[in-house]
Amino acid sequence: MRSHMHKFKFDCRLANGHDHRLLGYAGGMVGIGTFHFHFYYGVSSYRNHTHYFCGVTGMPQKTENGHIHKMEGILEFNDMHEHVYKGYTFEEISYIPSARVIGFVR
């Protein structure tokens, strides 16, 4: 399987009267073929505060037209609260040069 990345977009669970949207790409890919996962990281802001997040996707789950990856975790604690997130990448992938994957992991 060629090196690729997945887009993701989903909302976190409500906490402290608001939620956050996670939007980005799960890029750095490690593994071969159907045994691979991706690294992701980002920042989500709402009004006067920001939460950082990072993680590793689950293994691929086969779909009709390709595969998706599960993403779950907790946004960084900030402003006396944290948010739980759980979602999946989009099925559509974008291919990336393998040198970029190696550079991401370093």
Secondary structure as GFF3:
##gff-version 3
##sequence-region A 1 106
A	DSSP	beta_strand	4	11	.	.	.	ID=ss1
A	DSSP	beta_strand	21	26	.	.	.	ID=ss2
A	DSSP	beta_strand	29	32	.	.	.	ID=ss3
A	DSSP	beta_strand	35	46	.	.	.	ID=ss4
A	DSSP	beta_strand	49	56	.	.	.	ID=ss5
A	DSSP	beta_strand	61	63	.	.	.	ID=ss6
A	DSSP	beta_strand	66	68	.	.	.	ID=ss7
A	DSSP	beta_strand	70	74	.	.	.	ID=ss8
A	DSSP	beta_strand	84	95	.	.	.	ID=ss9
A	DSSP	alpha_helix	98	105	.	.	.	ID=ss10
###
